[in-house]
């Protein structure tokens, strides 16, 4: 057996005949099997068993009475049952076109990677595949936040939340995985460094049935993301919190001395921008400095962005104070909380982004100088 195709399903009976038929056609020339791992409450398993009797490739169904780990748990059960070490995962609603299986398979057989990801973000595929602009926006924002939390592991992955990929199951340590929902690829990539390649695909329309997307799934995703990457973001939050306290203290002290609240907010912002940069340089992104741009370049990006953010935030403070009659200290605190998430994403994806190959030796002296500053923030 060359390839095991794992399809986790939940109430997809109406899609099974079309799915199996298109897979049969797509894998001609590949020794493949289909394993449907089913959590359905409808007759999906019975439909699959009936299709298996006449299919030209082996088709099996594993019906789970307990949906441990959700879709991710179903995928892991498929890995265990597979006859091949090469396992391809895809959805059962035909939004992952079976016709793309050979592309994934042939790229995988080149043998230089552990995982081949079908990406919606190659060649504009995401916009083409989502008819609803709000879904496109939510998908892109979710992807940006996810990549910001794992900037090294996901550096070469444009679509870490896709459910369409092929991997060598021997390259993962299944016992270390803790699937909580439907983003099993993210779980795999976040747990262990793997060699990844991508191929583009267009996210198709659902063939039949209703979408499984829901607020509950969104909450599951956020909990999974938080559990996987609580460390770096929590350090960023702690430093941001210390900066916020310092910011509030400066605003309070200056306004108590009669300084106009806008001037106080500007002074507080500039002081904490510099202090926060030195702290995150030292304690949060220290493992990424070597591959990123030079120290002064990082500082310029951080300083420039935070000042641009302040230009937006401070007028918002003025609006809250003058129009809504919120105190200056409270208004500053509210806007700082909102700014935290934007800052974290920007620093992960832009400030500490790995340099291009031709920039590898640029600014080494500058890096050493800024590192010296970062190691002694109290000297400012």
Secondary structure, 3 states (H helix, E strand, C coil): CCEEEEEEECCCHHHHHHHHHHHHHHCCCCCEEEEEEECCCCCHHHHHHHHHCCCCCEEEEEECCCCCCHHHHHHHHHHHHCCCCEEEEEECCCCCCHHHHHHHHHHHCCCCCCEEEEECCCCCHHHHHCCCHHHHHHHHHHHHHHHHHCCCCCCCCCCCCCCCEEEEHHHCCHHHCCCCCCCHHHHHHHHCCCCEEEEECCCCCCCCCCCCCCHHHHHHHHHHHHHHCHHHHHHHHHHHHHHHHHHHHHHHHHHHCCCCHHHHHHHHHHHHHHHHHHHHHHHCCCCCCCCCCCHHHHHHHHHHHHHHHHHHHHHHHHHHHHCCCCCHHHHHHHHHHHHHHHHHHHHHHHHCCCCCHHHCCCCHHHHHHHHHHHHCHHHC
